[in-house]
Amino acid sequence: MNKKNEAIYLGNEAIARGLLESGCGFVYSYPGTPASEILPSFITQAGREGQKVYGRWTLNEKIAMEAALTVAATGLRSAAVMKQVGLNVAADPLMSGAYIGVDGGMIVVSADDPGPYSSQTEQDSRFFAMLAKIPVFDPSSPADARTMVARAFSLSEKLQLPVMVRPTSTLCHARQNMSPEPLPHIDSTPRFNKEPSRWAATPRHRFVLHQKLNRKLEQIRQDSQFSFYDGSRDNRQRLAIVASGFAWSMTADLIADNRELQNLCCLLKVDLPFPLHQPSVDRLLADFSHILVIEETYPVIEHQFGRRDRVSGRLDQLIPGAGELTPQLVETVIHRYLDRLPPARPEKATNVRPRRPRLCPGCPHRSSFYALKTVLKDGIYTGDIGCYTLGLNLNALDTCLCMGASITQASAMYQAFANRGSGIPPIAAIIGDSTFYHSGIPALINARMENSRFVLLLLDNETTAMTGNQPTPASGILADGSQGLGLPLEKIIQGAGIAWIKVVDPYDPPRLRETLEAAQEFVQAEDGGIAVVIARHPCMMDAEARRRARRFATVSVTDECTGCDTCIDSYECPALEKDEETDTVRIDALTCVGCGLCIDICPFGAIVGQ
Amino acid sequence: MRKVKIIIAGVGGQGVVFLSRLLAEAAVQAGEPLISYESHGMAMRGGSVSCHLKIGGFQSPLIAAGEADVLLLLATEELPHVQHLLKDDGRLFVNGEEAGKDGGKGQISLVPASAMALEHNLPRAVNLIVAGFAAAHSDFPYSVDQLRAALEKMPAKETIRAANIAALELGCQVGL
């Protein structure tokens, strides 16, 4: 029957549980799939059990990393939580922090996204840990992640070193039942021991810190708690499979289901992919002539074996160099390696594409994009990271490089055409409010300094929508719901020296079009510059906003519909559906929010609201 | 210990993830170890969503092709994306009026959940109508009573909980 306290934890909730059970009192994060739920869960679980903690969304991941490293410098336990591309933003403090080290335990949770499903890259954070020279745990399940967080804190404190825990998206979004432990009493108080040769190390001291860091890594490399092969081998087994993280879980389930594989393969689980336990490596190479490494996403363990002739995996292209591992892929790889045919399995239909994601019904961005491509016709639209990257579907977004790049890209496009072109096309940068706070601000100051000219369309839905509606710095609402000090977008933009700023509601399309026209006029005027249009309307994920969006009880399509598909192609509201039988468009009442913004799109006036 | 592998599929906004949490809660109440997976992120914006649930002592929640015992389908157009996961003799419970062209594998039972949801003014409870319908069949791993108990345990606003239970029972009546 039900064990006492047993509950289901999402992978991210299990990580939060691990943080709390380890007595970690400070967590800093910037939201990003697949890591977004960790901080909210940390705060909620603590609140439920009366644990006083400090959890904050920061403007970006660099700030999260700096803050967590600093809290740990006072002897307290802290964590910085982010997605893998966020770690790129936080790379600077991480590299330096690895040399300097910590006093209290400090862990970095960097969640990878093999696939990728919701990211610009499928980079492997474990490689980043290797580059920074910090140890990294690779959990295999939500329960394993919870335990590893505790182990990471012990290791961090023992060696005074930041330690990474690297989950992958499947783990973050897996659920598993487990029995939580009561939370410990946190009685530590901050103390900062001034030690300039460490906390403010100059290059000469950095060399010493680097040597010290190397000694720490060597110590871990020999630490028996990270052994993954003790030399006990079943003599029938001719292949050793070394796996870590979620790749290990898939392989374990596969082998548990297959007696032949059980007899042939010795499956070994690596908890700490870097630095790899050296005695295990030596014993394995002595006992097995063939070793197969299965890991996600890059060959981190494989590289450390250093024996290309006897170790297979990604480097010899037995495992594809891109994409997520699946149970079938792992099965095929193992069978191919053993010169056997994998069992026949049903094929996935190849002629169907999964339904592509699209902006929500009633999303104010849809209206903004439609106005943008109408007014700045044939323009270059530099985009950014958020829901509004889906402007791609509407042909109203041309680029997506990284967080905050839209503004610099618009500026650089302008300079390329202004300096070397025969004419300057209309240029617009599209950025969301949260992304603007994250890294758009220095870009805007820089673009103005260069005297660039473009329209900056700031899609302000007053939230961080893509990742689950975390509050933005505009409101100053903090991660635990308490009130901090807010700072409106307009003030920042004014402060950056931009004089042309207009705020408009995208639910009023004629005004939005007029505003964009005026903005483009200013851009092209003799004394023009950057024109900022803030399109402000709340996100439809907010129930109140959805209720207020209903301007019509029903929106429907009349017999005037010719089936031209203009609405579907250029507006792509999920409520607009093609009726294949009649070859006309219909509106799905379950999906429609009644905003009626599609009414004006139909060239035949066939969409009506009542 | 019994081992069961379940797939739930639909499109964003239909409550696929909620249904997977409901079955997970039912597993916990039945004292069964469970591991499940839900697709997230972009799926929230109307894209394809699917959940894998494995009950009974597994390491990974991912179900390989041809291994799912049960498939709950909230949108028929999603069938081609998940059908290969089902066993040859697997069990399908589908929100729909008629079997799709590609049907043929497994034993299929249909319930017009979208139409029922509109008719009974439960527009956001298509998922629970399908769940109630499935649970009325003896070859579904959990009974309607078990799902109702799980719903009562899960945190929710009282009005939403009531609507969810009403939808569950509505689906169940059709399934009996």
Chai-1 contact restraints between the chains, C-beta under 6 A:
chainA,res_idxA,chainB,res_idxB,connection_type,confidence,min_distance_angstrom,max_distance_angstrom,comment,restraint_id
A,M1,B,G31,contact,1.0,0.0,6.0,A-B,restraint_1
A,N2,B,Q29,contact,1.0,0.0,6.0,A-B,restraint_2
A,N2,B,G31,contact,1.0,0.0,6.0,A-B,restraint_3
A,E6,B,V28,contact,1.0,0.0,6.0,A-B,restraint_4
A,I8,B,A24,contact,1.0,0.0,6.0,A-B,restraint_5
A,I8,B,V28,contact,1.0,0.0,6.0,A-B,restraint_6
A,T33,B,G41,contact,1.0,0.0,6.0,A-B,restraint_7
A,Y117,B,G41,contact,1.0,0.0,6.0,A-B,restraint_8
A,S118,B,G41,contact,1.0,0.0,6.0,A-B,restraint_9
A,S118,B,M42,contact,1.0,0.0,6.0,A-B,restraint_10
A,T170,B,Y37,contact,1.0,0.0,6.0,A-B,restraint_11
A,H173,B,E38,contact,1.0,0.0,6.0,A-B,restraint_12
A,H173,B,H40,contact,1.0,0.0,6.0,A-B,restraint_13
A,A174,B,Y37,contact,1.0,0.0,6.0,A-B,restraint_14
A,A174,B,P61,contact,1.0,0.0,6.0,A-B,restraint_15
A,R175,B,A24,contact,1.0,0.0,6.0,A-B,restraint_16
A,R175,B,S36,contact,1.0,0.0,6.0,A-B,restraint_17
A,Q176,B,I35,contact,1.0,0.0,6.0,A-B,restraint_18
A,N177,B,V28,contact,1.0,0.0,6.0,A-B,restraint_19
A,N177,B,L34,contact,1.0,0.0,6.0,A-B,restraint_20
A,S249,B,Q59,contact,1.0,0.0,6.0,A-B,restraint_21
A,S249,B,S60,contact,1.0,0.0,6.0,A-B,restraint_22
A,M250,B,S60,contact,1.0,0.0,6.0,A-B,restraint_23
A,A252,B,Q59,contact,1.0,0.0,6.0,A-B,restraint_24
A,D253,B,F58,contact,1.0,0.0,6.0,A-B,restraint_25
A,D253,B,Q59,contact,1.0,0.0,6.0,A-B,restraint_26
A,D253,B,S60,contact,1.0,0.0,6.0,A-B,restraint_27
A,P327,B,L62,contact,1.0,0.0,6.0,A-B,restraint_28
A,P327,B,A64,contact,1.0,0.0,6.0,A-B,restraint_29
A,Q328,B,A64,contact,1.0,0.0,6.0,A-B,restraint_30
A,Q328,B,A65,contact,1.0,0.0,6.0,A-B,restraint_31
A,R345,B,A65,contact,1.0,0.0,6.0,A-B,restraint_32
A,R345,B,G66,contact,1.0,0.0,6.0,A-B,restraint_33
A,P346,B,A65,contact,1.0,0.0,6.0,A-B,restraint_34
A,P346,B,G66,contact,1.0,0.0,6.0,A-B,restraint_35
A,P346,B,H84,contact,1.0,0.0,6.0,A-B,restraint_36
A,K348,B,H84,contact,1.0,0.0,6.0,A-B,restraint_37
A,A349,B,P80,contact,1.0,0.0,6.0,A-B,restraint_38
A,V352,B,P80,contact,1.0,0.0,6.0,A-B,restraint_39
A,P354,B,S48,contact,1.0,0.0,6.0,A-B,restraint_40
A,P354,B,H81,contact,1.0,0.0,6.0,A-B,restraint_41
A,R355,B,V11,contact,1.0,0.0,6.0,A-B,restraint_42
A,R355,B,G47,contact,1.0,0.0,6.0,A-B,restraint_43
A,R355,B,S48,contact,1.0,0.0,6.0,A-B,restraint_44
A,P357,B,M42,contact,1.0,0.0,6.0,A-B,restraint_45
A,P357,B,R45,contact,1.0,0.0,6.0,A-B,restraint_46
A,P357,B,G47,contact,1.0,0.0,6.0,A-B,restraint_47
A,R358,B,R45,contact,1.0,0.0,6.0,A-B,restraint_48
A,R358,B,G46,contact,1.0,0.0,6.0,A-B,restraint_49
A,P574,B,G46,contact,1.0,0.0,6.0,A-B,restraint_50
A,L590,B,P123,contact,1.0,0.0,6.0,A-B,restraint_51
